[in-house]
Every structure is written in C-alpha cells, then in structure tokens.
Amino acid sequence: MPRMEIELTSKQSDGSWTWRAAGAKLPKGSLDGNLLTESSSVGDIIRVETEQFVDGISVVSVLSTREKKSSPELLEVVGSGKDEPLVTTSLNKKKQRRGKPRSQKGPRNSGGPKNRERSTQKKPRRNRTPSPISTGKRLKQKHVHRDAAIAALPEEVHFLAEQLSQKGISGLRSLIEEQNKIAASSNEPPIPAELLLKIAERIQPQLRTADWRDRAEAALKGIQSVDLRDLRSVVVASDAAAKDPDTRDLAEKLKKELTGRIENEHTKWVSEIEAALKEDRVVRALRMSSYPPKAGAPLPEEILLALIEGANANLTDETYQDRWITVLDALSLSPVRERVTPQSLPESPGKELLDAVTELSMKIPSIAALFGIKPTQPPKKSRSKEKTSA
C-alpha cells in the first residue's frame, strides 16, 4: 500500500479526524479516530498507509507519529560588531560625455546625398497582403459543463481537478515537482505525486468531455463567424471526447454545419479570385489562390489558366525587379507555381532579386533554374535574431 505523511487538522463530533498532506493543501480527507491514540492532537504529523479510490484517498492504518512543531525555526542575525550607521548612501557622479554637446552637433540622420538616397529608396514589400480567406474571430467558450463536472467531484479533489483542466497531466506533474522542491528546501515532506497523478488520470476523461462540450456548444453558436481553424479543431477533438449519445449528436450536428460553412467559403473564395483577375490584380489573385478554405480544394481550370497567364505577363525583361520579387513571392505558394514560365528575364538581375529567387528556389525550382540557381533550403533564423528584428 502507498505510504504518506499527513497532518491532523481538526477533530469532528463523531470521533473522526480531518487531515491534509503534510506541508501541502492536497490531498486531504478524513480518517477513523479509532486508528489514532488518545494523545493525538491537531497539528500532529503521522505516517500512514493509504488506498486510492476515484473519490479520494482512504487512510487504512497509522504507522508512526511525529511531534507537531511548536514554533517556526528562526535564524539569528549576527552583525559585524562594528558601530556603523543603519543606512548608508552613496551617490555616483554622472560621467561627463565626451565630444560636443548635442546642441553643437548636427541633426540625426542628416549626412550627405548618400544617406538621403538610402532613406528614400523603397524596398519591395513582401508578405504584406493578409490571408484572403476571412480568419474570423477566435473561439471563446464558457465553462458551464467543466465547472459542473468539477463540482460533482468530492470537495477534496476540486483544486486538483481545476489545475488538471487548466494545465493537463504534464502541467500538473510540473506543478507537483515545483511544490516538492519548495517542500524539500523547507525540510517539509513531499506531496505524494504518484497518488495525485493516478487520481488525475481517472478523472481526466470526464473533464475532457465536459470541456469539449463547452467548446462545441460555443462553436455551434458561432458557426458562421468563428475561425475555421478553431471549428476544425473542435470537430477533430470529438473523436476522443464525444463518448455519450448527447455529445455524439452534438458532434454530428457540428460536422454538418461546418461542412456547409466550408462550401460557402469555397464559393466565395472562387468568386473573389475571379474578381481580382478581372481587375488585373494578379498578385492578390495569386495570394488568394494559396489559401483555400479546405486543404486541396481545386480551382476551375479556366481560373488556373488565367493565373498562369497573369503571372507570365508580369515576369518579363521590362518588369521592374521590385515587381519581380513581389510576384514571385505571391507565386511561391500558389497552385500554379510549377506551371508559370516567365516570358523573359531581366538583362542584369540585381542582388535583391537573386537573393529572393534563392530564398524561394525550393518552391519555384523551374524559375530558379532559369537564373542558374539550384534549389537551396533557406537558412533557419535563430530565435534571438527574430526577437531582435521584431
């Protein structure tokens, strides 16, 4: 049987005692007073054998008793023995800045023609066009079913269930480890991690179902406005969470409504691409074609041919190289990227254009080959550089 140390917290009128894990809030429960001696009192720390059940932990036998702490241990602060003031202050003089005062210096970023030319030079804008498919608002659910599921559990496991629903098993394990480190540093007994995790594993399925039901009801209510990614995540989770007839019916209704929403989004997607092509907004049409409402959703062949023709017409030796970069970037995720062949290449490609082709070479290998560039995996950006640039 598992063993643990508990602290007696109160004695009840029926002779039973309440307890909690020594040095912690959880687990807690009650035990038969016949297992204790007459000299037992509130605050005693005892070592017991336990059995674990779904509704809590039951104390089977008492092994030993430790004396309760009469007062906290205090550390005596001993000074140096010198007669010194209680508070000392020290003011540091500011270092005098070298060079001319700011008033005598020229304005910042002034410089000569070279700097002015650099500041006015426009660089191509890349990846600035937002996703053409409306992302919608994020899913926000109330916690009606989750709170009810927690309330239905024994009171002594409420805190454990709340932490489990928020952090999951791995997060709960980390929380227990952190508390046990604190307990060890204070010479307190550890929390029985194995017992708590076993209880958590048993109540997790019902909490998962309750939480999914809250999300599914919120998704169904906002089926026309919630982000498609959030709706799909709820539908996918139904395979593991929908376990009873009510939740299965809810899952089927949600799947049906999501299918209708996707069909409407697909029709709208095709229409908006056609409209962009008619307005000769090739870059926008290419970017929109990269984000179908449903993965693998096809475009009509006439639209694909129009995208190819529009891209080819924008990739010629007469096209500005900044425009080349913009079109290639929009083309790199489009379903026609392997079918586009530029009409002609710039006579003297600049460094920025060549760098852009190299960066996109894995996605547009045939176009990269025209520039004599082999498909090359772009270097991975370190997180430190990304934070600095941000």
C-alpha positions as CSV (number, residue, x, y, z in Angstrom):
1,M,0.0,0.0,0.0
2,P,1.2,3.5,-0.7
3,R,2.5,5.4,2.3
4,M,2.5,9.2,3.0
5,E,2.8,11.7,5.8
6,I,-0.4,13.6,6.8
7,E,-1.1,16.4,9.3
8,L,-4.2,16.2,11.5
9,T,-6.2,19.4,11.0
10,S,-9.4,19.0,13.2
11,K,-11.4,16.5,15.2
12,Q,-15.1,16.0,14.4
13,S,-18.0,15.4,16.8
14,D,-18.4,11.8,15.5
15,G,-14.9,11.0,16.5
16,S,-13.4,11.2,13.0
17,W,-10.4,13.4,12.1
18,T,-9.7,15.6,9.1
19,W,-6.3,15.6,7.6
20,R,-4.2,17.0,4.7
21,A,-0.8,16.1,3.2
22,A,1.9,17.4,5.5
23,G,3.1,20.7,4.2
24,A,0.6,21.0,1.4
25,K,-3.1,21.7,0.7
26,L,-3.7,18.5,-1.2
27,P,-4.6,15.7,-0.9
28,K,-6.9,16.0,2.1
29,G,-9.6,13.9,3.6
30,S,-10.9,12.3,6.8
31,L,-10.0,9.2,8.8
32,D,-11.5,7.0,11.6
33,G,-10.5,8.2,15.1
34,N,-10.1,4.6,16.2
35,L,-6.8,4.5,14.2
36,L,-5.3,7.2,16.4
37,T,-4.1,7.3,20.0
38,E,-5.8,9.3,22.8
39,S,-2.9,11.7,22.9
40,S,-3.3,12.7,19.2
41,S,-3.9,16.4,18.7
42,V,-4.4,18.9,15.9
43,G,-1.1,19.6,14.2
44,D,0.4,16.1,14.7
45,I,2.2,14.7,11.6
46,I,1.7,11.0,11.2
47,R,2.9,8.4,8.7
48,V,0.0,6.3,7.3
49,E,-0.8,3.6,4.8
50,T,-3.5,4.5,2.2
51,E,-5.7,3.2,-0.5
52,Q,-6.6,5.3,-3.5
53,F,-10.2,5.5,-4.9
54,V,-11.8,7.6,-7.6
55,D,-13.5,9.8,-4.9
56,G,-10.3,10.3,-2.9
57,I,-7.7,8.7,-0.6
58,S,-8.7,6.4,2.4
59,V,-6.3,6.0,5.4
60,V,-6.0,2.3,6.2
61,S,-3.5,2.3,9.1
62,V,-1.3,4.6,11.1
63,L,2.5,3.8,11.2
64,S,4.1,6.4,13.4
65,T,3.5,9.9,14.9
66,R,5.8,12.9,14.7
67,E,5.7,15.7,17.2
68,K,4.0,18.9,15.9
69,K,6.0,22.0,15.5
70,S,5.6,24.3,18.5
71,S,7.0,27.4,16.7
72,P,8.9,28.1,13.5
73,E,12.7,27.9,13.5
74,L,14.3,31.3,13.4
75,L,17.7,32.3,12.2
76,E,19.7,34.7,14.5
77,V,21.1,37.7,12.6
78,V,24.6,38.5,13.9
79,G,26.2,41.7,12.9
80,S,29.9,42.5,12.3
81,G,30.3,44.0,15.8
82,K,31.3,47.4,14.4
83,D,29.4,50.6,15.4
84,E,28.0,51.5,11.9
85,P,25.0,53.6,10.8
86,L,21.9,51.6,10.0
87,V,21.6,53.0,6.5
88,T,24.4,54.1,4.2
89,T,24.0,56.0,0.9
90,S,26.4,56.6,-1.9
91,L,25.9,59.0,-4.8
92,N,27.6,58.2,-8.1
93,K,28.6,61.1,-10.2
94,K,27.5,61.1,-13.8
95,K,30.3,60.6,-16.2
96,Q,30.8,63.6,-18.4
97,R,30.0,62.8,-22.0
98,R,32.9,63.2,-24.4
99,G,32.6,65.2,-27.6
100,K,30.4,68.1,-28.4
101,P,27.2,68.8,-26.7
102,R,24.0,67.8,-28.6
103,S,23.2,71.4,-29.4
104,Q,26.5,71.7,-31.3
105,K,26.1,68.5,-33.3
106,G,24.2,68.3,-36.5
107,P,20.8,66.8,-36.7
108,R,20.5,63.0,-36.6
109,N,20.3,61.1,-39.9
110,S,21.4,64.2,-41.8
111,G,24.6,63.2,-43.7
112,G,25.1,63.7,-47.3
113,P,23.4,62.7,-50.5
114,K,24.3,59.0,-49.9
115,N,22.2,58.9,-46.7
116,R,19.3,60.8,-48.2
117,E,19.3,58.4,-51.1
118,R,19.3,55.4,-48.8
119,S,16.4,56.8,-46.7
120,T,14.2,57.5,-49.7
121,Q,14.9,54.2,-51.5
122,K,11.9,52.0,-51.5
123,K,12.3,48.3,-50.9
124,P,9.8,45.7,-52.2
125,R,7.0,44.8,-49.7
126,R,6.8,41.1,-49.2
127,N,4.2,39.0,-47.5
128,R,2.2,42.1,-46.6
129,T,-1.1,41.0,-48.1
130,P,-3.3,39.4,-45.5
131,S,-4.8,36.0,-46.0
132,P,-7.7,36.4,-48.4
133,I,-9.9,34.0,-46.5
134,S,-11.5,35.7,-43.6
135,T,-10.0,34.3,-40.4
136,G,-13.0,35.1,-38.3
137,K,-13.0,35.6,-34.6
138,R,-11.3,33.2,-32.2
139,L,-13.5,30.7,-30.3
140,K,-14.3,31.7,-26.8
141,Q,-16.3,29.3,-24.7
142,K,-17.9,29.4,-21.3
143,H,-17.0,26.8,-18.7
144,V,-20.5,25.7,-17.7
145,H,-20.1,21.9,-18.2
146,R,-16.5,21.9,-17.0
147,D,-17.4,23.7,-13.7
148,A,-20.4,21.3,-13.2
149,A,-18.1,18.3,-13.7
150,I,-15.7,19.6,-11.1
151,A,-18.5,20.5,-8.7
152,A,-19.8,16.9,-8.9
153,L,-16.5,15.5,-7.7
154,P,-15.6,15.2,-4.0
155,E,-14.6,18.5,-2.5
156,E,-11.1,17.3,-1.6
157,V,-10.2,16.9,-5.3
158,H,-11.7,20.2,-6.6
159,F,-8.4,22.0,-6.5
160,L,-6.7,19.1,-8.2
161,A,-9.4,19.0,-10.9
162,E,-9.2,22.7,-11.6
163,Q,-5.4,22.5,-12.1
164,L,-5.8,19.4,-14.3
165,S,-8.4,21.1,-16.5
166,Q,-6.1,24.1,-17.0
167,K,-2.7,22.5,-17.3
168,G,-3.3,18.9,-18.2
169,I,-1.4,15.9,-16.8
170,S,2.0,17.2,-17.8
171,G,1.4,20.6,-16.4
172,L,0.0,19.1,-13.1
173,R,3.2,16.9,-12.9
174,S,5.4,20.0,-13.2
175,L,3.3,21.8,-10.6
176,I,3.8,19.0,-8.1
177,E,7.5,18.8,-8.9
178,E,7.8,22.6,-8.2
179,Q,6.0,22.3,-4.9
180,N,8.1,19.3,-3.8
181,K,11.2,21.3,-4.5
182,I,9.9,24.1,-2.2
183,A,9.0,21.5,0.4
184,A,12.5,19.9,0.3
185,S,14.1,23.3,0.7
186,S,12.0,23.9,3.8
187,N,12.6,20.3,5.2
188,E,8.9,19.5,4.7
189,P,7.6,16.1,3.5
190,P,6.9,15.9,-0.2
191,I,3.4,15.8,-1.8
192,P,2.6,12.2,-2.9
193,A,2.9,12.7,-6.6
194,E,2.0,9.2,-7.6
195,L,-1.3,9.2,-5.8
196,L,-2.3,12.6,-7.2
197,L,-1.4,11.7,-10.7
198,K,-3.4,8.4,-10.5
199,I,-6.5,10.3,-9.4
200,A,-5.9,12.9,-12.1
201,E,-5.7,10.2,-14.8
202,R,-9.0,8.7,-13.6
203,I,-11.0,12.0,-13.6
204,Q,-9.4,13.4,-16.8
205,P,-11.7,11.7,-19.3
206,Q,-14.9,13.2,-17.8
207,L,-13.2,16.7,-17.5
208,R,-12.1,16.4,-21.2
209,T,-15.6,15.6,-22.3
210,A,-17.1,18.5,-20.3
211,D,-14.5,20.9,-21.6
212,W,-15.1,19.7,-25.2
213,R,-18.9,20.1,-24.8
214,D,-18.4,23.8,-23.7
215,R,-16.2,24.4,-26.8
216,A,-18.6,22.5,-29.1
217,E,-21.6,24.5,-28.0
218,A,-19.7,27.8,-28.4
219,A,-18.6,26.6,-31.9
220,L,-22.1,25.8,-33.0
221,K,-23.4,29.1,-31.7
222,G,-20.7,31.0,-33.8
223,I,-20.6,28.6,-36.7
224,Q,-20.8,31.5,-39.3
225,S,-18.2,33.8,-37.6
226,V,-15.7,31.7,-35.7
227,D,-12.3,31.0,-37.4
228,L,-12.4,27.8,-39.5
229,R,-9.2,26.5,-37.8
230,D,-10.9,26.6,-34.4
231,L,-14.0,24.9,-35.7
232,R,-12.0,22.2,-37.3
233,S,-10.0,21.6,-34.0
234,V,-13.3,21.1,-32.1
235,V,-14.5,18.6,-34.7
236,V,-11.2,16.7,-34.6
237,A,-11.3,16.5,-30.8
238,S,-14.8,15.0,-30.9
239,D,-13.4,11.6,-31.8
240,A,-11.8,11.4,-28.3
241,A,-14.2,13.5,-26.3
242,A,-17.7,12.6,-27.5
243,K,-18.4,9.4,-25.5
244,D,-22.2,9.5,-24.8
245,P,-25.3,9.9,-27.0
246,D,-25.7,13.6,-26.2
247,T,-22.1,14.6,-27.1
248,R,-22.2,12.3,-30.2
249,D,-25.3,14.1,-31.5
250,L,-23.6,17.4,-30.8
251,A,-20.5,16.3,-32.8
252,E,-22.6,15.2,-35.8
253,K,-24.5,18.5,-35.9
254,L,-21.3,20.5,-35.7
255,K,-19.7,18.5,-38.5
256,K,-22.8,19.1,-40.7
257,E,-22.8,22.8,-40.0
258,L,-19.0,23.0,-40.6
259,T,-19.4,21.3,-44.0
260,G,-22.0,23.9,-45.1
261,R,-19.8,26.7,-43.9
262,I,-16.8,25.4,-45.9
263,E,-18.9,25.1,-49.0
264,N,-20.0,28.7,-48.7
265,E,-16.4,29.8,-48.1
266,H,-15.2,27.9,-51.2
267,T,-17.8,29.5,-53.4
268,K,-16.8,33.0,-52.0
269,W,-13.1,32.1,-52.5
270,V,-13.5,31.3,-56.2
271,S,-15.6,34.4,-56.8
272,E,-13.1,36.7,-55.2
273,I,-10.2,35.3,-57.2
274,E,-12.2,35.8,-60.4
275,A,-13.0,39.4,-59.4
276,A,-9.3,40.1,-58.7
277,L,-8.3,38.7,-62.1
278,K,-10.9,40.8,-63.9
279,E,-9.4,43.9,-62.2
280,D,-5.9,42.8,-63.2
281,R,-4.8,42.4,-59.6
282,V,-2.7,39.4,-60.3
283,V,-0.6,39.5,-57.1
284,R,-3.8,39.5,-55.0
285,A,-5.3,36.7,-57.0
286,L,-2.1,34.6,-56.6
287,R,-2.0,35.1,-52.9
288,M,-5.7,34.3,-52.6
289,S,-5.2,31.1,-54.5
290,S,-2.7,30.0,-51.9
291,Y,-5.3,29.9,-49.1
292,P,-8.2,27.6,-49.9
293,P,-10.9,27.2,-47.3
294,K,-10.3,23.5,-47.4
295,A,-7.0,21.8,-48.0
296,G,-6.7,20.6,-51.5
297,A,-9.8,22.4,-52.7
298,P,-9.4,22.7,-56.5
299,L,-9.8,25.8,-58.7
300,P,-11.6,25.6,-62.0
301,E,-9.1,25.1,-64.9
302,E,-10.1,28.4,-66.5
303,I,-9.1,30.3,-63.4
304,L,-5.8,28.4,-63.2
305,L,-5.0,29.3,-66.8
306,A,-5.9,33.0,-66.1
307,L,-3.5,32.9,-63.1
308,I,-0.7,31.5,-65.2
309,E,-1.2,34.0,-68.0
310,G,-1.3,36.9,-65.5
311,A,1.9,35.7,-63.8
312,N,3.8,35.2,-67.1
313,A,2.8,38.7,-68.3
314,N,4.2,40.2,-65.1
315,L,7.6,38.4,-65.4
316,T,9.4,40.0,-68.4
317,D,12.6,41.8,-69.0
318,E,10.6,45.1,-69.0
319,T,9.2,44.5,-65.5
320,Y,10.8,46.3,-62.6
321,Q,12.9,44.0,-60.4
322,D,11.0,45.0,-57.3
323,R,7.8,43.8,-59.1
324,W,9.6,40.6,-59.9
325,I,10.2,40.0,-56.2
326,T,6.6,40.7,-55.3
327,V,5.1,38.5,-58.0
328,L,7.5,35.6,-57.2
329,D,6.7,35.8,-53.5
330,A,2.9,35.7,-54.2
331,L,3.5,32.8,-56.7
332,S,5.6,30.7,-54.3
333,L,2.6,29.2,-52.5
334,S,0.1,29.3,-55.4
335,P,-1.1,26.0,-57.0
336,V,0.2,27.3,-60.4
337,R,3.8,27.9,-59.2
338,E,5.2,25.0,-61.2
339,R,3.3,25.9,-64.4
340,V,4.5,29.5,-64.7
341,T,7.3,30.3,-67.2
342,P,8.5,33.9,-67.4
343,Q,8.3,35.4,-70.9
344,S,11.8,36.8,-70.5
345,L,14.4,37.5,-67.8
346,P,16.0,40.9,-66.7
347,E,19.2,41.5,-68.6
348,S,21.1,42.3,-65.4
349,P,19.4,40.8,-62.3
350,G,20.2,42.7,-59.2
351,K,21.4,41.2,-55.9
352,E,18.0,41.6,-54.2
353,L,16.2,39.8,-57.0
354,L,18.8,37.0,-57.0
355,D,18.6,36.7,-53.2
356,A,14.8,36.5,-53.4
357,V,15.0,33.8,-56.1
358,T,17.4,31.8,-54.0
359,E,15.2,32.1,-50.9
360,L,12.2,30.9,-52.9
361,S,14.1,28.3,-55.0
362,M,12.6,25.3,-53.2
363,K,9.1,26.4,-54.1
364,I,9.8,27.7,-57.7
365,P,12.6,25.4,-58.8
366,S,11.9,25.8,-62.6
367,I,12.1,29.6,-62.4
368,A,15.2,29.4,-60.2
369,A,16.9,27.2,-62.8
370,L,16.3,30.0,-65.4
371,F,18.5,32.2,-63.2
372,G,21.1,29.4,-62.9
373,I,20.2,28.9,-59.2
374,K,19.9,25.4,-57.8
375,P,17.1,24.8,-55.3
376,T,18.5,25.7,-51.9
377,Q,17.0,25.4,-48.4
378,P,16.8,28.8,-46.9
379,P,18.9,29.2,-43.6
380,K,16.9,28.9,-40.4
381,K,16.6,32.1,-38.5
382,S,17.7,31.9,-34.8
383,R,15.1,32.9,-32.2
384,S,17.5,35.6,-30.9
385,K,17.7,37.3,-34.3
386,E,13.9,37.1,-34.8
387,K,13.4,38.8,-31.4
388,T,15.9,41.5,-32.3
389,S,14.3,42.2,-35.6
390,A,10.9,42.3,-34.1
